[in-house]
């Protein structure tokens, strides 16, 4: 079975080869070695020069064979479609040939290293060039070995016999036990991979729990499919075109005849102004990296002096490296003075987020800003996606919440209460109100933190910028409407991201990929062109139209991509994640303001003249992940700040002409 697994590893790599630049790198490497040999072969008439000359000649021959093999793999991988591997039946032989070539590569790299280290008395330029070729050879070999270790699946094809045997075979007690054992083994494999990738993180209890949670999520999510990265890329390209095609064929949205009430419009304006103000604090919580990113030319000069000063004796600054650099960027971002800060912490571990506490005299508020994702520890917090009951004093019965974010919010809560940070702040400004803000992961943690603190601070307000959708239960979503406002920009993927939505995206990818009759390389090339330059989304599949959702079981092409299937398969209910009580449907926090770009400002939002509209939106509008070139950039805090700057200034300029403002219009 491990031999089958290794075949699958290499098979996945070869199918991804269409988008892999390694062939061009191999050819460039061969040209470089040939140039080195032709230009300096006259300088190899020295002690040990014959060995170096032989090394270069044999290495060029070996690379030529590798290039021919990889070219053949690339040509064969272009045949057929993703679900029609018949034209690629010769692929396995080519893969075994390529695998066998790794052995002489390793042997020759070892000999080259030994000969170079043997004190060759030749021209230094030649020796340095050969040393470079030896180093590059070992880097490539090491990268290949590490990749295989990470991707290699020791379970191999053990699931296949039980998948193909049908439901009746799986009903037996022995088969159920075996499948449970395989699931446990798959989780263990994923946990090993994650530990290798996150080897620089400590090994405390929280980290071990996060490793296990993340491994279980990945093993469950990928347990029933047979997809490689390029399959997913092709599916996303097709989904984007299909999505745009459906939108283009829809009738224009009809505007409701009645305009929104003046109170609703005034409420939107007031909340937008608050979002614009408090977004500065959410951005400041990221510290100097975001400040330098937003100000690449002047940022380092502005905060450079602060990095060298020590103010820890005068201010209660706790934890974190390069704290003064962080503090300098916070001052420049918020415009506050040193005396306005109660607490600044950049302590960062799994389930423990950095945060700042400051007095905002302009809005007369005590602001708690929680940082979003900036480290591997934060990523593990994000990926601890199972649900747990939120320990909070409120009348809501269903209090399920995202475990990782809930734990992070609980950490900040303990620091604020047990360390007396909030008591200190309100002893200075007892008439101020509490406002909690954050972006991305910090936005989700801020929403949970506000809910935890509401019993002690009934007037608490929360502004969550681009928070994750999969945060908490429907009941908590409705409960938070009165004190939490979320802000979402465009097609930002994070406010649409939950385990349930990811499962829906996987099903849509399976469907659109399985029923496209084009080779993968054509899908990827056409998708790349469409993302870069736009055009008509004219890349149809067999499932274009409105009858996709009525199908209740996978079609023939999809079954070839499923490693586990039963007749009960349904696109709305049956999946390993949907059936797991650990991953119930979760919802975003509070009321949602949706900012949308008006008109076209470039495929990737590089135009500074973009204009935006704003409206109150229902959470159902974010129940599906939308594919687009801005689905990631719309999440960036600097892009969100730029959009808020533009929108607030435009609305302020148009305050005397309300008839022209459309941002608050209800659209049907």
C-alpha positions in Angstrom: 0.0 0.0 0.0 2.8 2.5 0.7 4.0 1.9 -2.9 0.5 2.8 -4.2 0.6 5.9 -1.9 3.9 7.0 -3.4 2.4 6.6 -6.9 -0.5 8.8 -5.8 2.0 11.5 -4.5 3.8 11.6 -7.8 0.6 11.3 -9.8 -0.7 14.4 -8.0 2.5 16.2 -8.7 2.4 15.3 -12.4 -1.2 16.4 -12.8 -0.2 19.7 -11.3 2.7 20.0 -13.7 0.8 22.1 -16.2 1.0 25.0 -13.8 4.4 24.1 -12.4 7.4 26.1 -13.6 9.9 23.3 -12.8 10.4 22.3 -16.4 11.5 25.8 -17.2 13.8 25.8 -14.2 15.4 22.6 -15.3 16.0 23.9 -18.7 17.5 27.1 -17.4 19.7 25.1 -15.0 20.9 23.0 -17.9 21.7 26.1 -20.0 23.6 27.6 -17.0 25.7 24.5 -16.6 26.4 24.2 -20.3 27.5 27.9 -20.4 29.8 27.4 -17.4 31.4 24.4 -19.0 31.9 26.0 -22.5 33.3 29.3 -21.0 35.7 27.7 -18.5 36.6 24.3 -19.8 40.1 25.6 -20.7 40.7 26.3 -17.0 40.0 22.7 -16.0 43.6 21.6 -16.8 44.6 21.5 -13.2 44.8 19.0 -10.3 41.4 17.5 -10.0 40.1 19.4 -13.0 39.3 16.1 -14.9 36.9 15.1 -12.1 35.2 18.4 -12.2 34.9 18.3 -16.0 33.4 14.8 -15.8 31.0 16.0 -13.1 29.7 18.8 -15.4 29.4 16.5 -18.5 27.6 13.7 -16.7 25.3 16.2 -14.9 24.3 17.8 -18.2 23.5 14.3 -19.6 21.5 13.4 -16.5 19.6 16.7 -16.6 18.9 16.2 -20.3 17.3 12.8 -19.5 15.3 14.4 -16.7 14.1 17.2 -18.9 13.0 14.7 -21.6 11.1 12.6 -19.0 9.4 15.6 -17.4 8.5 17.0 -20.9 6.9 13.6 -21.7 5.0 13.7 -18.3 3.8 17.2 -19.1 2.6 16.2 -22.6 0.8 13.1 -21.3 -0.8 15.0 -18.4 -2.4 17.4 -20.9 -4.4 14.6 -22.5 -8.0 13.8 -21.5 -10.0 15.6 -18.8 -9.8 15.5 -15.1 -12.3 12.7 -14.9 -11.2 10.9 -18.0 -7.7 9.5 -17.2 -7.8 7.0 -20.0 -5.6 9.0 -22.4 -3.1 9.3 -19.6 -2.7 5.6 -19.0 1.1 5.7 -19.8 1.6 8.2 -16.9 2.5 5.6 -14.3 5.5 4.3 -16.3 6.8 7.8 -16.9 6.4 8.5 -13.2 8.4 5.5 -12.2 11.1 6.5 -14.6 11.2 10.0 -13.1 11.3 8.4 -9.6 14.2 6.2 -10.6 16.2 9.2 -11.9 16.3 10.6 -8.4 18.8 7.9 -7.3 21.5 8.8 -9.8 20.9 12.5 -9.1 21.6 11.9 -5.4 24.6 9.8 -6.1 26.1 12.4 -8.5 25.4 15.3 -6.2 27.2 13.4 -3.4 30.2 12.7 -5.7 30.3 16.4 -6.8 30.3 17.5 -3.1 33.1 15.1 -2.3 35.2 16.2 -5.3 34.8 19.9 -4.6 35.6 19.4 -0.9 38.8 17.5 -1.9 40.9 20.7 -2.3 40.8 21.1 -6.1 43.5 23.5 -7.3 41.6 25.1 -10.1 40.5 28.6 -11.1 38.4 30.0 -8.3 35.6 31.1 -10.6 35.2 27.6 -12.0 35.2 26.1 -8.5 32.6 28.5 -7.3 30.4 27.8 -10.2 30.6 24.1 -9.6 30.0 24.6 -5.9 26.8 26.5 -6.9 25.6 23.6 -9.1 26.2 21.1 -6.3 24.4 23.3 -3.8 21.4 23.8 -6.1 21.3 20.0 -6.7 21.1 19.3 -3.0 18.5 22.0 -2.4 16.3 20.4 -5.1 16.8 16.9 -3.7 16.0 18.1 -0.1 12.9 20.0 -1.2 11.7 16.9 -3.1 12.2 14.7 -0.1 10.5 17.1 2.3 7.6 17.4 -0.1 7.2 13.7 -0.3 7.4 13.3 3.5 4.6 16.0 3.9 2.4 14.7 1.1 3.0 11.0 1.4 -0.1 9.1 2.6 0.8 5.9 4.4 -2.8 4.7 4.3 -2.5 4.4 0.5 -5.6 2.8 -1.1 -6.9 1.1 2.0 -10.2 3.0 1.8 -10.8 1.9 -1.8 -12.1 -1.6 -1.3 -14.6 -0.4 1.3 -15.6 2.5 -0.8 -16.3 0.4 -3.9 -18.0 -2.4 -1.9 -21.1 -0.3 -1.3 -23.2 0.5 1.7 -24.2 -3.1 2.5 -20.6 -4.0 3.1 -20.0 -1.0 5.3 -22.9 -2.0 7.6 -20.9 -4.8 9.2 -19.4 -4.3 12.6 -15.9 -5.2 11.5 -16.0 -2.8 8.5 -17.2 0.0 10.8 -14.4 -0.6 13.2 -11.8 -0.6 10.3 -13.2 2.6 8.9 -13.0 4.3 12.3 -9.4 3.1 12.6 -8.6 4.5 9.2 -10.2 7.8 10.1 -8.1 8.0 13.3 -5.0 7.1 11.2 -5.8 9.8 8.7 -6.1 12.4 11.5 -2.8 11.3 12.8 -1.2 11.7 9.4 -2.6 15.2 9.1 -1.4 16.1 12.6 2.2 14.9 11.7 2.1 17.1 8.6 0.9 20.1 10.6 3.6 19.6 13.2 6.3 19.5 10.5 5.0 22.7 8.9 4.7 24.4 12.3 7.9 23.0 13.8 9.0 26.5 15.1 5.9 26.8 17.4 6.2 25.8 21.0 4.6 22.6 22.3 2.4 23.8 25.2 -1.1 22.3 25.9 -2.9 24.8 23.7 -0.7 24.2 20.8 -1.2 20.4 21.0 -4.9 20.9 21.2 -4.8 23.2 18.2 -2.8 20.6 16.2 -5.3 17.9 16.9 -8.3 20.2 16.1 -6.8 21.3 12.8 -5.8 17.8 11.8 -9.3 16.5 12.5 -10.8 19.3 10.4 -8.5 18.6 7.4 -8.9 14.8 7.6 -12.7 15.2 7.7 -12.8 17.8 4.9 -10.7 15.8 2.5 -11.8 12.3 3.4 -14.3 11.9 0.7 -12.6 13.4 -2.3 -9.7 12.7 -4.7 -8.5 16.1 -5.7 -5.1 17.6 -6.3 -4.3 21.3 -6.0 -4.6 22.0 -9.7 -8.0 20.3 -9.8 -9.1 22.9 -7.1 -7.5 25.7 -9.1 -9.4 24.6 -12.2 -12.6 24.3 -10.3 -12.2 27.8 -8.9 -11.6 29.2 -12.3 -14.7 27.5 -13.7 -16.8 28.6 -10.8 -15.8 32.2 -11.2 -16.7 32.2 -14.9 -20.0 30.3 -14.2 -20.8 32.7 -11.4 -20.2 35.8 -13.7 -22.1 34.1 -16.5 -25.2 33.6 -14.3 -25.0 37.2 -13.0 -24.7 38.6 -16.5 -27.8 36.6 -17.6 -29.9 37.8 -14.7 -32.3 40.7 -15.2 -31.1 44.0 -13.7 -31.9 44.4 -10.0 -35.1 46.3 -9.5 -35.0 49.1 -7.0 -37.9 49.2 -4.5 -40.1 52.1 -5.1 -39.9 53.4 -1.6 -36.7 54.9 -0.3 -35.4 53.9 3.2 -36.7 55.9 6.1 -34.7 58.8 7.3 -33.9 57.1 10.6 -32.5 54.1 8.8 -30.4 56.3 6.6 -29.2 58.4 9.5 -28.4 55.2 11.4 -26.3 53.9 8.5 -24.4 57.2 8.2 -23.7 57.3 12.0 -22.5 53.7 12.0 -20.3 54.3 8.9 -18.7 57.2 10.6 -18.1 55.1 13.7 -16.6 52.3 11.6 -14.4 54.8 9.9 -13.1 56.1 13.2 -12.7 52.8 15.0 -11.1 51.0 12.0 -7.9 53.0 12.9 -7.7 51.2 16.2 -8.3 47.8 14.6 -5.5 48.5 12.2 -3.2 49.8 15.0 -3.5 46.5 16.8 -1.4 44.9 14.0 1.5 47.0 15.0 4.5 48.0 12.9 4.2 45.4 10.1 0.9 46.8 8.8 2.1 50.4 9.3 5.2 49.8 7.2 3.1 48.0 4.6 0.8 51.0 4.3 3.6 53.5 4.3 6.5 51.7 2.6 8.5 54.9 1.9 8.1 56.9 5.1 6.9 54.4 7.7 10.3 53.2 8.8 11.6 56.7 9.2 8.6 57.8 11.3 8.8 54.9 13.8 12.5 54.2 13.6 13.3 56.4 16.6 10.7 54.8 18.7 12.3 51.4 18.2 15.4 52.4 20.0 13.7 54.0 23.1 12.6 52.3 26.2 9.4 53.5 27.9 8.5 50.4 29.9 9.2 52.2 33.2 6.6 54.8 32.4 3.9 52.7 30.7 2.4 49.4 31.5 3.6 47.6 28.3 3.5 43.8 28.5 5.0 41.1 26.3 6.1 40.9 22.7 9.3 41.5 20.8 10.1 45.0 19.3 7.3 46.4 21.5 8.5 50.0 21.1 8.3 49.7 17.3 4.7 48.5 17.7 4.0 51.4 20.1 5.3 54.0 17.7 3.2 52.7 14.9 0.1 52.6 17.2 0.6 56.3 18.1 0.9 57.3 14.4 -2.1 55.2 13.3 -4.5 56.4 16.1 -3.2 59.9 16.6 -3.4 59.4 20.3 -0.8 60.4 23.0 1.2 58.1 25.2 -0.9 59.0 28.2 -4.0 57.8 26.4 -3.0 54.1 26.5 -3.9 52.0 29.4 -2.4 48.7 28.2 -0.6 47.4 25.2 0.2 43.7 24.8 1.8 41.9 21.9 2.0 38.5 23.7 1.1 36.0 21.0 0.4 32.3 21.4 -2.2 29.8 20.3 -5.6 31.0 21.7 -3.9 34.1 23.1 -4.2 37.3 20.9 -2.4 40.6 21.3 -4.6 43.6 22.2 -4.5 47.2 23.1 -6.6 49.3 25.5 -6.8 53.1 25.0 -8.8 56.1 26.0 -10.5 57.7 23.0 -11.4 61.2 24.0 -12.9 62.1 20.7 -15.7 59.5 21.0 -15.5 59.4 24.8 -14.9 55.7 24.9 -12.6 53.1 26.3 -11.4 51.1 23.2 -10.2 47.5 23.3 -8.7 46.6 19.9 -7.9 42.9 19.3 -5.4 41.9 16.6 -6.3 39.7 13.7 -4.3 36.9 12.1 -0.5 37.7 11.8 1.3 34.5 12.9 1.2 30.7 12.7 -0.2 30.7 16.2 -3.1 32.8 15.0 -3.6 30.5 12.0 -3.9 27.5 14.3 -6.5 29.5 16.4 -8.4 30.1 13.2 -8.4 26.5 12.2 -9.6 25.2 15.6 -13.0 25.3 14.0 -15.1 22.8 16.0 -17.8 24.3 18.2 -18.0 24.6 22.0 -20.6 26.2 24.3 -19.9 29.8 25.0 -19.7 30.4 28.8 -21.6 33.7 28.9 -24.3 35.2 31.1 -27.2 35.8 28.7 -30.7 34.5 28.1 -29.7 32.7 24.8 -30.1 28.9 25.0 -28.1 27.9 21.9 -24.6 29.3 22.7 -22.4 27.4 20.4 -19.3 29.2 19.1 -16.1 28.7 17.2 -13.7 27.0 19.7 -10.4 28.7 18.7 -11.9 32.2 18.6 -13.9 31.6 21.8 -10.7 30.5 23.6 -8.9 33.6 22.4 -11.7 35.9 23.5 -11.7 34.2 26.9 -8.0 34.9 27.3 -8.5 38.6 26.6 -11.5 38.7 28.9 -9.4 37.2 31.8 -6.6 39.7 31.2 -9.0 42.7 31.1 -10.9 41.6 34.3 -8.4 39.7 36.4 -5.5 42.1 35.8 -7.8 45.1 36.5 -7.1 46.7 33.1 -10.7 47.8 32.5 -11.1 48.9 36.1 -8.0 51.1 35.7 -9.4 52.6 32.5 -12.8 53.4 33.9 -11.2 54.8 37.1 -9.6 57.5 34.9 -12.7 58.0 32.7 -15.8 56.7 34.5 -18.3 58.4 32.2 -16.8 56.8 29.0 -18.5 53.8 27.3 -16.8 50.5 26.3 -16.1 49.9 22.6 -14.5 46.7 21.4 -13.1 46.5 17.9 -11.0 44.1 15.7 -10.4 43.0 12.2 -10.7 39.4 10.8 -9.8 37.0 13.6 -9.7 40.0 15.9 -13.2 41.0 14.8 -14.6 37.6 15.7 -12.8 37.7 19.0 -14.1 41.2 19.6 -17.7 40.1 19.1 -17.3 37.2 21.5 -15.5 39.5 24.0 -18.3 42.1 23.8 -20.9 39.4 24.5 -18.9 38.2 27.5 -18.6 41.7 28.9 -22.1 42.8 28.3 -23.4 41.7 31.7 -20.9 43.9 33.4 -21.0 46.7 30.8 -24.5 46.9 29.4 -23.6 49.8 27.1 -20.8 48.0 25.4 -20.5 48.4 21.6 -18.6 46.3 19.2 -17.3 47.0 15.6 -16.2 43.8 13.9 -14.4 44.4 10.6 -14.4 41.5 8.1 -15.2 38.9 10.8 -15.4 35.2 9.9 -18.8 33.9 9.1 -18.4 30.7 11.1 -18.4 32.4 14.5 -21.5 31.4 16.5 -25.0 30.1 16.5 -28.1 31.6 14.9 -29.5 32.5 18.3 -26.3 34.4 19.3 -26.3 36.1 15.9 -29.8 37.5 16.5 -28.9 38.3 20.1 -26.0 40.5 19.0 -28.0 42.6 16.6 -28.4 45.4 19.2 -24.8 46.0 20.1 -22.5 44.6 17.3 -22.0 46.0 13.9 -20.0 44.1 11.3 -18.5 45.7 8.2 -17.8 43.6 5.0 -16.1 44.8 1.8 -17.1 43.4 -1.6 -16.4 39.7 -2.2 -14.2 39.3 0.9 -13.9 35.6 1.5 -13.5 35.6 5.3 -17.0 36.9 6.2 -18.3 34.1 3.9 -15.9 31.5 5.4 -17.3 28.7 7.6 -17.0 25.0 7.6 -20.4 24.7 6.1 -19.6 27.1 3.3 -16.4 25.3 2.6 -18.3 22.1 2.2 -20.6 23.8 -0.2 -17.6 25.1 -2.2 -16.1 21.6 -2.3 -19.4 20.3 -3.8 -19.6 23.0 -6.3 -15.9 22.4 -7.4 -16.6 18.7 -7.7 -19.6 19.3 -9.9 -18.2 21.9 -12.2 -14.8 20.1 -12.6 -16.4 16.7 -13.2 -18.6 18.0 -16.0 -16.2 20.2 -17.9 -15.1 18.4 -21.1 -11.9 20.5 -21.5 -8.4 19.4 -20.6 -7.1 20.9 -17.3 -4.4 22.9 -18.9 -6.9 24.7 -21.1 -9.1 25.4 -18.1 -6.2 26.9 -16.2 -4.8 28.9 -19.1 -8.3 30.3 -19.9 -9.0 31.0 -16.3 -5.7 32.8 -15.9 -6.5 35.0 -18.9 -10.0 35.7 -17.6 -8.7 36.7 -14.2 -6.0 39.0 -15.6 -7.9 40.6 -18.5 -11.5 39.7 -18.1 -13.7 39.1 -21.2 -16.8 36.9 -21.7 -17.1 33.9 -19.3 -17.6 31.6 -22.3 -16.2 28.4 -20.9 -19.4 26.3 -20.4 -19.8 23.0 -18.6 -22.4 20.4 -19.0 -24.2 21.7 -15.9 -24.7 25.3 -16.9 -28.2 26.4 -16.1 -30.5 26.3 -13.1 -30.9 22.6 -12.6 -27.7 22.0 -10.7 -29.3 22.3 -7.3 -32.1 19.8 -7.9 -29.7 16.9 -8.4 -29.6 14.8 -5.2 -26.7 12.5 -6.0 -23.4 12.8 -7.7 -23.3 12.2 -11.4 -20.9 9.8 -13.1 -18.0 12.3 -13.4 -18.4 13.3 -9.7 -18.3 9.7 -8.5 -14.8 9.4 -10.0 -13.7 12.2 -7.7 -15.4 10.8 -4.5 -13.6 8.2 -2.4 -16.6 7.5 -0.3 -20.3 7.7 -1.4 -23.6 6.3 -0.5 -27.1 6.4 -2.2 -28.1 8.9 0.5 -25.6 11.5 -1.0 -27.3 14.9 -1.2 -25.9 18.2 -2.1 -27.7 19.8 0.8 -27.2 17.4 3.7 -24.9 14.4 3.3 -21.2 15.0 3.9 -18.6 14.1 6.6 -18.7 17.7 7.9 -22.4 18.3 7.8 -23.1 15.1 9.7 -20.5 16.0 12.4 -21.9 17.6 15.6 -18.5 19.4 15.9 -19.2 21.5 12.9 -22.8 22.8 13.0 -23.8 25.8 10.8 -22.4 29.0 12.4 -23.2 32.7 11.6 -21.6 36.1 11.6 -21.9 38.6 14.4 -24.4 41.5 14.6 -25.9 43.7 12.0 -23.9 43.8 8.7 -22.9 46.8 6.6 -21.9 45.7 3.2 -19.6 48.0 1.2 -19.7 47.4 -2.6 -17.6 48.9 -5.3 -19.5 50.9 -7.9 -18.3 50.6 -11.5 -15.0 49.1 -12.6 -11.6 50.1 -11.1 -9.4 47.3 -12.4 -9.5 43.6 -11.9 -7.4 43.7 -8.7 -8.6 47.0 -7.3 -5.4 48.8 -8.2 -7.2 52.0 -9.2 -7.4 54.6 -6.5 -10.5 56.3 -8.0 -12.9 53.5 -6.9 -16.2 54.6 -5.5 -18.3 52.6 -3.0 -21.8 52.2 -1.8 -23.0 50.9 1.6 -26.2 49.2 2.7 -27.5 47.1 5.6 -27.4 43.4 4.5 -28.9 40.2 5.8 -26.5 37.4 6.8 -28.0 35.2 4.1 -26.2 37.3 1.5 -23.0 35.9 2.8 -24.0 32.2 2.9 -22.0 31.3 -0.2 -18.3 31.9 -1.0 -18.0 34.1 -4.1 -15.0 33.6 -6.4 -13.2 36.6 -7.8 -9.9 38.4 -8.1 -10.7 40.6 -5.1 -11.9 37.9 -2.8 -8.6 38.0 -0.9 -7.6 41.7 -1.4 -11.0 42.9 -0.1 -10.0 41.4 3.2 -6.8 43.4 3.6 -7.1 46.1 6.3 -5.5 48.8 4.2 -7.9 48.2 1.4 -10.8 48.3 3.8 -9.5 51.6 5.3 -9.1 53.1 1.8 -12.7 52.1 1.0 -14.0 53.7 4.2 -12.0 56.9 3.6 -13.5 57.1 0.1 -17.1 56.3 1.2 -17.2 58.6 4.2 -15.8 61.5 2.3 -18.2 61.0 -0.6 -21.2 60.8 1.7 -20.1 63.9 3.6 -19.7 65.8 0.3 -23.2 64.6 -0.8 -25.0 65.4 2.5 -26.8 68.3 0.8 -28.0 66.2 -2.1 -29.6 63.1 -0.6 -31.6 62.3 -3.8 -28.3 61.3 -5.4 -27.2 58.9 -2.7 -28.0 55.3 -3.4 -26.0 53.7 -0.6 -29.0 53.2 1.6 -31.5 52.1 -1.0 -33.1 48.7 -0.6 -32.4 46.5 -3.5 -34.5 43.6 -4.4 
